[in-house]
Amino acid sequence: MISVKTPAQIALMRKANQIVRDTLNLLREHTKPGVSTYELNKLAHEYILSQGAVPSFLNYNGFPASICVSVDSEVVHGIPSRKKVLHEGQIVSYDCGAIYKGWHGDAARTVGVGYISPECQQLIDVTEQCFFKGVNSIKAGVTRLGDLGHVIQSYAESFGYGVVRELVGHGIGRNMHEDPEVPNFGIPGHGMRLSAGMTIAVEPMITMGTERVDWMDDGWTVKTRDRKPAAHYENTIAISDDGIEILSL
């Protein structure tokens, strides 16, 4: 069922998403060779609590950490660990969620560790551009999910990149995952129309090679099947008759 939010509810989601945004900025500042993903998770956890919020991901369906930290070919859901230490040239995707007064925020960023190759930087940049090209095409009551997905897919594939099919964006509000599913691929004119009052998380997951993925034995981590790098960029948006507001920027 689609949940339409009131302005007061969106205001609480805005606060939750600002906490997520600031957490991601903090993680970016501390991304450097030699830092363990465990340390980064601890940093995020403590910051979210200090802002009067609760990490959304911790214990969500059994997930054991407060953020997802996915390195290189890990698309999403990487589990932080003392043994997983960042190295120069890697790319790392942070996915973060926070609950503020019962309302969720959710966003993700991919950043480089020290110097990264031009090829990896382009992947990161194009993934972010996919998000903005997609959400800037939304018109309340007009745009369908297939239209949004098609914009994202077409732009990514114009660079020869893969668009992950098994993982998609989602509605968000009192629950982290609500209806509708928001794919990063689609056929124009298909799917439900996006309407004013909807809040959704749009999150392109783009790969340097194949769009196919594998689930690892830990039950969470998703890697590209060809083990080429992947990037992830996500924001929570609110749709209105006047356009869209990116709550996590």
N, C-alpha and C positions, 0 to 999 in steps of 0.2 A: 504494500500500500504506500502511495506517495504521501509524504508529510510536507504540508505547506506551512512555513514559519511566519510568525508575526514580527513586526519591527523590533519588539522588545526581546524576542527570542534570538533574532539575528544579532542583536547587540551583545548578548551573552556569548554567542558563537564567535563574534568578532574578537572579544577578549580572549577566548580560548585559543583562537588562531594567532593572535598577536604573541601569546606565550610560546606557541609552537615556532613562529617565525624567529623570535629572539633566541630560542634554544638552538635552532638551526644555524643562526649567525654565530652563536657561541661555539658550536661544533666546528664551523668553518675556520674560525680563528685558531682553534687548537689542532687542526689537521696538519700533521707534520710527520716526517719519518721518525720512527722509534716509539711512537705513541701506540699503546694497545687499544683495541676496540673496547675492552673492558673499562679502561680509564675514561673513554669518551662516553660510554653508557652511564658511568657514575656521575660524570659532569652534568649530563642532561637530566638525569633523575633528580639530582639535588637542586638544579635550577628550577625545574618544573614545580617541585614541592615548595620552593621558596616564594613562588608567585601565587600560592594559594590554590594550585591545581594539582591534579593527579595524573600520572602517566597513563595514557589510554592502553598502551600495548602490554604493560606488565600483567602477566597472568591471563591475557586475552586468549581464550581457547588453549591455555597452557603455555603461551609464549613466555620464556623465562627472563626477558629483559625489558627495559623501558623504551628503547629505540631499536630499530633494525639498522644494522651496519653491514652493507653489502659491497664487497670489494671485487673490482675487475669484472670477471664473468658472472658474478653473483648478481642476478637481476633484482631480487627483493628478498626480504625476510632473513638476511644474514644475522646470526646470533653472535653478540659480542662475547669475547673471550680474552683471558689474559694471554693466551698463546697466539692470538691473531694480532700481530704487530704490523703497523703500516710501514711501507717501504717507498722510497723515492720512485716516482714514475707511475705509481698505481693510481686508479681512480676509485673513489669511494662514494657510495650512495647512502645518505641518511634519510630514514623515514621516521617521522616523529608524530605523536599524537598526545593531546592533553584534554582533560575534562575539567571544565570550570563551571561550578554551580550547576552541574548536571548536563552541560552541553559540550559537544566535542569539537576539537580542531584537529586538522590533519594536513600535513604537507611533507614534501620530500625535496632534496637537492642532491646533485652529484657534483663533487669537487675533485680537484687533482691533489695528489700528495707531492709537494715540491714541484720539480719540473716534470711535465708530462709531454708526450708526443703531440705534434700538431693534429694527428689523426684522432687521438683521444679527446683533445680539446674541441675539435669540430663535432664529435659525437655529443659531447656535453652541450655545446651551444645549440645544435640542431634540435636536441630533445627539448630544451627550454623553449626554443622558437615554436616547436610543435604545439606546446601548451598555449602560447599566446595567440597563434594563428587560429587555433581551435576556439578558444573562449571569446575572442574578439569577433567571431562570426555569429555568436548567439544572439538571437532576437526572440524575446519572450512571445510565446504563442505561435511562433513561425518555425523556428529551428527544431528539427527532429534529431533524435540521438544518432541516426544514421548519417545525417548531414555533418554533425560535429565530428563523429569518428572518421568520416571520409576526408575532411580537411586535414586532420592529424595524420592519417595514413598516407595520403597523397604527398604531403610535404616530406615526411620521413623517407618514403620510398623513392622520391626524386633524387635522393643522395645515395641510393642503393642500400639503405638500411632496412633491417627487419623490424616489424611491429608485432610485439608479443600478443598472442591471441588468448592464451589461457588465463591471463590476469587482466583485470579491468578496473576502472574507477567505479564510484558508487555514490549513492545518496548518503547524507550525513546529517546528524542533528542530535537528538537525545541518545541515539546509538551511533557507534562509529560506522557501521555498515547498514545502510538502509536502501530501500528501493529508490531509484532504479539502478541497475547496472549501467555503467558508462564506458562502453568500449572505445578503444583508440583506433578503431577501424569501422567501416560501415558502408552502406549503400545509400546514396542521397535519396531523400523522400521516404525512407523506411524508419520505423521505430516511433516511440511516443514523442509528442511535442514537449519541449521544455517551457515551463510556464512561470510566471511571476510568483515569488514566494518559495520556490524550490532552492535548496542548498545542495550542491554536489561537489564531490572531490574529483577533479579531472587530473589524470596522472599518466601521461605518456611514458611507456617503458620501451625503449628503443635499443636495438642491438646493432653491432657493427657487421654482423653476418646473418646467420639464419634466425628466423623468428621462433624456432622451436626451442623448447626448454626442458630441463630435467629437474625433478625433485630429489634432493639429497636424502641420505639415510637419517638425518636428524629430524625429518618430517616437516621442516620449515624452509630451509634454504633452497632457492630456485636458481639454477645456473643455465646459461645458454648451452644448447646441445653441442655446438662447435667450440665452446669455451672461449669465444671471442668476447671482448668487453661489451657491457651494457650500461645504459644511463637511465636515470629516473628523475622526473621533475613533476611535482604535484603542488597544487594549491586547492583550498576550499573556496568555492565561489557562491555568492548569493545572486539570484536572478531577479530582476525587477523589470517593470515596464519601461524604465529609463535606461536599461542596459544591465551590465554585470558589475558586481563589486568583488574584488579578490580579497577575501578576508584575511589571508595569511601573508599579505605583503604590506 
